[in-house]
Amino acid sequence: METTVLTRDDIAKLVGQVGLNQLMDNVIGTLKQTFETFDEAATIVRQRDGFAYHKPFPGVLEWMPVMQIGEAAIIKMVGYNPNNPTLYNVPTIISTISLYDISTGQLKALVDGTLATALRTGAASAIASQILARRASRVVGLVGCGAQAVTQLHALSRIFDIGQVLVYDVVESHARTFLDRSRFMGLDVQIVPREILERESDIICTATSVPIGAAPIISDEHLKPWVHINAVGSDLPKKIELPLGLLKRSLVSPDYLPQALIEGECQQLSLEEIGPSLIELIRNEQSYSSFRDSQTVFDSTGFALEDKAVLQVLLSLAEQYGIGRTLPIESIAGDPMNPYNFFPENVTKAASLNSPVSVLQPVF
């Protein structure tokens, strides 16, 4: 019994075979199908939990579980450390996804989750935007130009005919480098002041590392009457990106309500002020089509059902193209009643013959 492992290099090979556009299309399609067919009686989803810390730097380490009853459990371990890019030149969000066989408890797969998280987060926003944003939306605004901004724009570009992209970041170098990081999409990307972005955008994605307790990152003074906002960066208690007034007059759709009430923009609202979940939107799309002419918000906190979908895509493509490797990670070979059985016989025999017996003497 072995474990399938997909490392960073394996994921790179997979992208080389499939292409970024096809990969994103697969994630969007699989994620939407996963939402459409979600059955609470067959799939158990838990909101994420974990550790928050302030030393050596502020951050969180969280686990995000989902179980397909009678089949498998998937757990993503994800670290959120805002100082990563400047201190260590690594992404703010780093993660791994593990798949366990329910029958035995064996680890069946271990996959890089850093790209997977970015892909499924962008895909979820694209699905929400397809339902709530105007079909003719052509101007996309990005507030926050970090790693998440790349997949937010990429996913939207697979759904909408984007004519212009307006970007803003409080760190100017992030906005400048975004021009290169997004060049593969062939879009007209311009760095603009936040006020112009708010005034001109049909769809806005906010994906920032704003500190807990900080003021909203958009002003709510210049927004179009039909703007749709994908709020991605609110992922901790008391961390918000959007002003309360905007939320109260908008249709607010959370991806996963129990989590959004604690960590998302929904923590600013009462239950009666919150609209349908993303799953409800997808299943009743025509019922909410009239909201395309009003202001809407997708409250994206990211949850384990999305990780299940993207893992399905990656493992399926890896199998199709023969990418990845299998490793005997767990000590389960041989006699199940003998934990030493997987050692070569000569090793255990030598240990029993040659190891001296030492007796600890009291020290006075």
C-alpha positions as CSV (number, residue, x, y, z in Angstrom):
1,M,0.0,0.0,0.0
2,E,1.6,3.2,-1.2
3,T,0.9,6.9,-1.3
4,T,0.6,9.0,-4.5
5,V,2.7,12.1,-4.1
6,L,2.5,15.2,-6.3
7,T,5.2,17.7,-5.6
8,R,5.8,21.2,-7.0
9,D,7.8,19.8,-9.9
10,D,5.0,17.3,-10.6
11,I,2.4,20.1,-10.7
12,A,4.7,22.0,-13.1
13,K,4.8,19.0,-15.4
14,L,1.1,18.7,-15.3
15,V,0.6,22.4,-16.2
16,G,3.1,21.8,-19.1
17,Q,0.9,19.0,-20.4
18,V,-2.5,20.6,-19.9
19,G,-1.9,24.4,-20.1
20,L,-3.0,27.0,-17.6
21,N,-6.2,27.8,-19.4
22,Q,-7.4,24.2,-19.6
23,L,-6.4,23.6,-16.0
24,M,-8.5,26.6,-14.8
25,D,-11.4,25.6,-17.0
26,N,-11.3,22.1,-15.4
27,V,-11.2,23.5,-11.9
28,I,-14.1,25.9,-12.6
29,G,-16.2,23.1,-14.2
30,T,-15.4,20.5,-11.5
31,L,-16.0,23.0,-8.7
32,K,-19.4,24.0,-10.1
33,Q,-20.4,20.4,-10.5
34,T,-19.3,19.7,-6.9
35,F,-21.5,22.5,-5.6
36,E,-24.4,21.4,-7.7
37,T,-24.3,17.8,-6.5
38,F,-23.4,18.5,-2.9
39,D,-25.4,16.2,-0.5
40,E,-25.1,16.9,3.2
41,A,-26.1,13.2,3.9
42,A,-23.1,12.0,1.9
43,T,-20.4,14.6,2.5
44,I,-19.5,16.1,5.8
45,V,-17.8,19.6,5.7
46,R,-16.2,21.2,8.7
47,Q,-15.2,24.8,9.0
48,R,-11.5,25.3,9.4
49,D,-9.8,25.5,12.7
50,G,-6.2,25.9,13.8
51,F,-3.6,28.0,15.6
52,A,-3.1,31.7,15.6
53,Y,0.3,33.0,16.7
54,H,2.3,36.2,16.9
55,K,5.9,34.8,17.3
56,P,8.2,35.0,15.5
57,F,5.7,36.9,13.2
58,P,1.9,37.1,13.1
59,G,0.2,34.2,11.2
60,V,-2.1,31.2,11.4
61,L,-1.8,27.5,10.7
62,E,-5.1,25.9,10.0
63,W,-6.7,22.5,9.0
64,M,-9.6,22.3,6.6
65,P,-11.4,18.8,6.6
66,V,-14.1,17.2,4.5
67,M,-15.2,13.6,4.4
68,Q,-17.0,11.6,1.7
69,I,-18.9,9.1,3.9
70,G,-17.7,5.6,3.4
71,E,-15.0,6.6,0.9
72,A,-12.3,9.2,1.8
73,A,-11.4,12.2,4.0
74,I,-9.5,15.2,2.7
75,I,-7.6,17.5,5.0
76,K,-5.7,20.6,3.9
77,M,-3.1,22.2,6.1
78,V,-2.7,25.8,5.2
79,G,-0.4,28.5,6.6
80,Y,-1.2,32.2,6.3
81,N,1.9,34.3,7.0
82,P,1.7,37.9,5.6
83,N,5.4,38.5,6.1
84,N,6.4,35.5,3.9
85,P,7.0,37.4,0.6
86,T,9.2,40.1,2.0
87,L,11.1,38.0,4.6
88,Y,11.5,34.6,2.9
89,N,10.4,35.2,-0.8
90,V,7.7,32.6,-0.5
91,P,3.9,32.9,-0.9
92,T,1.7,34.3,1.9
93,I,-0.4,31.2,1.7
94,I,1.4,27.8,1.7
95,S,-0.5,24.5,2.0
96,T,-0.6,20.7,1.4
97,I,-3.6,18.5,0.8
98,S,-3.8,14.9,2.0
99,L,-6.3,12.2,1.1
100,Y,-7.1,9.3,3.5
101,D,-8.8,6.0,2.8
102,I,-11.8,5.8,5.2
103,S,-11.6,2.0,5.3
104,T,-8.0,1.8,6.5
105,G,-6.9,5.3,7.5
106,Q,-4.1,5.0,5.0
107,L,-2.7,8.2,3.4
108,K,-3.6,7.7,-0.2
109,A,-2.4,11.0,-1.7
110,L,-0.2,14.0,-0.7
111,V,-0.4,17.0,-3.0
112,D,1.0,20.5,-3.1
113,G,-1.9,22.7,-2.0
114,T,-0.4,26.1,-2.7
115,L,-1.3,26.3,-6.4
116,A,-4.5,24.3,-5.7
117,T,-5.7,26.9,-3.2
118,A,-5.1,29.8,-5.6
119,L,-6.8,27.9,-8.4
120,R,-10.0,27.0,-6.5
121,T,-10.3,30.5,-4.9
122,G,-10.2,32.1,-8.3
123,A,-12.6,29.5,-9.7
124,A,-15.1,30.1,-6.9
125,S,-15.1,33.9,-7.6
126,A,-15.6,33.3,-11.3
127,I,-18.6,31.1,-10.6
128,A,-20.2,33.6,-8.3
129,S,-19.5,36.4,-10.8
130,Q,-21.1,34.4,-13.6
131,I,-24.3,34.4,-11.6
132,L,-24.3,37.8,-9.9
133,A,-22.3,40.1,-12.2
134,R,-23.7,41.7,-15.4
135,R,-23.0,39.5,-18.4
136,A,-21.6,42.5,-20.3
137,S,-19.1,43.3,-17.5
138,R,-15.8,44.3,-19.2
139,V,-13.8,46.2,-16.6
140,V,-12.3,44.3,-13.7
141,G,-10.7,46.0,-10.7
142,L,-8.2,44.3,-8.5
143,V,-7.5,45.7,-5.0
144,G,-4.5,43.9,-3.8
145,C,-2.0,42.5,-6.3
146,G,-0.5,39.5,-4.6
147,A,-0.6,35.9,-5.6
148,Q,-4.4,35.6,-5.2
149,A,-5.0,38.4,-7.7
150,V,-3.4,36.4,-10.5
151,T,-5.9,33.5,-10.3
152,Q,-8.8,35.8,-9.6
153,L,-8.2,37.6,-12.9
154,H,-7.3,34.4,-14.7
155,A,-10.6,32.7,-13.7
156,L,-12.7,35.7,-14.5
157,S,-11.0,35.9,-18.0
158,R,-12.3,32.4,-18.7
159,I,-15.9,33.6,-18.1
160,F,-16.0,37.2,-19.2
161,D,-14.8,39.2,-22.3
162,I,-12.6,41.5,-20.3
163,G,-11.6,44.7,-22.0
164,Q,-9.7,46.4,-19.3
165,V,-8.1,45.5,-15.9
166,L,-7.5,48.2,-13.3
167,V,-5.2,47.4,-10.4
168,Y,-4.3,49.0,-7.1
169,D,-2.1,48.0,-4.2
170,V,-0.8,50.0,-1.2
171,V,2.6,48.5,-2.0
172,E,3.4,50.0,-5.4
173,S,5.9,47.3,-6.3
174,H,3.2,44.6,-6.1
175,A,1.1,46.5,-8.6
176,R,4.1,46.9,-11.0
177,T,5.1,43.3,-10.9
178,F,1.5,42.2,-11.5
179,L,1.8,43.6,-15.0
180,D,4.4,40.8,-15.7
181,R,2.7,38.1,-13.7
182,S,-0.6,38.6,-15.6
183,R,1.0,39.1,-19.0
184,F,0.2,35.6,-20.2
185,M,-3.5,36.4,-20.2
186,G,-3.0,39.1,-22.9
187,L,-5.2,41.7,-21.1
188,D,-5.0,45.4,-20.9
189,V,-3.8,45.9,-17.3
190,Q,-3.3,49.4,-15.9
191,I,-2.2,50.7,-12.5
192,V,-4.6,53.3,-11.3
193,P,-5.6,55.2,-8.1
194,R,-8.1,53.4,-6.0
195,E,-10.8,56.0,-6.7
196,I,-10.6,55.4,-10.4
197,L,-10.7,51.7,-9.9
198,E,-13.9,52.0,-7.8
199,R,-15.5,54.3,-10.3
200,E,-14.8,52.3,-13.5
201,S,-15.0,48.7,-12.5
202,D,-17.9,46.4,-13.2
203,I,-16.4,43.6,-11.1
204,I,-14.0,44.1,-8.2
205,C,-11.9,41.5,-6.5
206,T,-10.4,42.4,-3.1
207,A,-7.6,40.1,-2.0
208,T,-5.5,41.9,0.6
209,S,-3.5,41.2,3.7
210,V,-5.1,44.1,5.6
211,P,-4.4,43.8,9.3
212,I,-7.1,42.8,11.8
213,G,-9.1,45.8,12.9
214,A,-8.0,48.0,10.0
215,A,-10.4,50.2,8.1
216,P,-12.2,48.9,4.9
217,I,-9.9,48.9,1.9
218,I,-12.4,50.5,-0.5
219,S,-14.3,53.7,0.2
220,D,-17.8,53.0,-1.1
221,E,-18.0,56.5,-2.5
222,H,-17.7,55.8,-6.3
223,L,-19.0,52.3,-6.9
224,K,-21.2,51.5,-9.9
225,P,-24.8,50.7,-9.0
226,W,-24.4,47.2,-10.5
227,V,-20.9,46.4,-9.3
228,H,-20.2,42.9,-8.2
229,I,-17.4,42.4,-5.6
230,N,-15.5,39.2,-4.8
231,A,-14.2,39.8,-1.3
232,V,-11.4,37.3,-0.8
233,G,-9.1,38.7,1.9
234,S,-11.3,38.5,5.0
235,D,-10.2,35.2,6.5
236,L,-9.7,36.0,10.2
237,P,-12.0,37.2,13.0
238,K,-12.2,41.0,13.0
239,K,-10.4,41.2,9.6
240,I,-12.6,42.9,7.0
241,E,-12.2,44.5,3.6
242,L,-15.6,46.0,2.8
243,P,-17.5,48.9,4.4
244,L,-20.6,48.0,6.4
245,G,-22.9,50.3,4.4
246,L,-22.1,48.5,1.1
247,L,-22.8,45.1,2.7
248,K,-26.1,46.2,4.1
249,R,-27.5,47.3,0.8
250,S,-26.0,44.5,-1.3
251,L,-27.0,40.9,-1.8
252,V,-24.2,39.1,0.1
253,S,-23.5,35.5,-0.8
254,P,-21.1,33.6,1.4
255,D,-19.3,30.5,0.2
256,Y,-19.8,28.7,3.5
257,L,-22.0,30.5,6.0
258,P,-20.8,28.9,9.3
259,Q,-17.2,30.0,8.5
260,A,-18.1,33.4,6.9
261,L,-19.9,34.4,10.1
262,I,-16.7,34.0,12.0
263,E,-14.0,35.0,9.5
264,G,-15.7,36.6,6.5
265,E,-17.4,39.9,5.6
266,C,-20.6,38.2,7.0
267,Q,-19.2,38.7,10.5
268,Q,-20.4,42.3,10.1
269,L,-24.0,41.3,9.4
270,S,-26.9,39.6,11.2
271,L,-28.3,36.4,9.7
272,E,-31.3,38.1,8.2
273,E,-29.0,40.5,6.3
274,I,-27.1,37.6,4.6
275,G,-28.2,36.2,1.2
276,P,-28.0,32.7,-0.3
277,S,-24.8,30.6,-0.1
278,L,-22.8,30.0,-3.3
279,I,-24.3,26.5,-3.5
280,E,-27.8,27.9,-3.3
281,L,-27.0,30.5,-6.0
282,I,-25.8,27.8,-8.3
283,R,-28.9,25.6,-7.8
284,N,-31.3,28.5,-8.2
285,E,-29.4,30.7,-10.7
286,Q,-32.5,32.1,-12.4
287,S,-34.0,33.2,-9.1
288,Y,-31.1,35.6,-8.6
289,S,-30.5,36.9,-12.1
290,S,-32.4,40.1,-11.3
291,F,-29.6,41.1,-8.9
292,R,-27.2,41.6,-11.8
293,D,-28.4,45.2,-12.0
294,S,-27.7,45.8,-8.3
295,Q,-24.7,45.7,-6.0
296,T,-23.7,42.2,-5.0
297,V,-20.9,40.7,-2.9
298,F,-19.4,37.2,-2.9
299,D,-18.0,36.6,0.6
300,S,-15.2,34.1,-0.1
301,T,-13.5,32.5,2.9
302,G,-12.5,29.3,1.1
303,F,-13.7,26.0,2.5
304,A,-12.9,22.3,2.3
305,L,-15.4,21.3,-0.4
306,E,-13.4,23.5,-2.8
307,D,-10.2,21.7,-1.8
308,K,-11.9,18.4,-2.5
309,A,-12.9,19.5,-6.0
310,V,-9.4,20.8,-7.0
311,L,-7.7,17.7,-5.6
312,Q,-10.0,15.6,-7.8
313,V,-8.8,17.6,-10.8
314,L,-5.1,17.3,-10.0
315,L,-5.2,13.6,-9.2
316,S,-7.2,12.8,-12.3
317,L,-4.9,14.7,-14.6
318,A,-1.8,13.3,-13.0
319,E,-3.2,9.8,-13.6
320,Q,-4.1,10.6,-17.1
321,Y,-0.6,11.9,-18.0
322,G,1.4,9.5,-15.7
323,I,2.7,12.3,-13.5
324,G,3.8,11.9,-9.9
325,R,5.2,9.0,-7.9
326,T,4.2,6.5,-5.3
327,L,6.0,6.1,-2.0
328,P,5.7,3.6,0.9
329,I,5.3,6.3,3.6
330,E,3.6,4.3,6.3
331,S,4.9,1.3,8.2
332,I,2.2,-1.2,7.2
333,A,3.9,-3.9,5.3
334,G,4.2,-7.5,6.6
335,D,2.7,-8.7,9.9
336,P,0.0,-6.3,11.0
337,M,0.5,-7.6,14.6
338,N,4.2,-6.7,14.7
339,P,5.2,-3.1,14.5
340,Y,8.9,-4.2,13.9
341,N,8.0,-6.5,11.0
342,F,8.9,-4.1,8.2
343,F,12.6,-4.1,9.3
344,P,14.9,-6.6,7.6
345,E,15.2,-9.7,9.7
346,N,19.0,-9.3,10.1
347,V,18.5,-5.8,11.6
348,T,16.1,-6.9,14.3
349,K,18.2,-10.1,15.0
350,A,21.4,-8.1,15.4
351,A,19.6,-5.6,17.6
352,S,18.5,-8.3,20.0
353,L,22.0,-10.0,20.1
354,N,24.3,-7.0,20.2
355,S,22.5,-4.3,22.1
356,P,23.9,-4.0,25.7
357,V,21.5,-3.9,28.5
358,S,21.9,-0.7,30.5
359,V,20.5,-0.2,33.9
360,L,20.0,3.4,35.1
361,Q,21.5,3.8,38.6
362,P,20.2,6.4,40.9
363,V,22.4,9.5,41.3
364,F,23.0,10.8,44.8
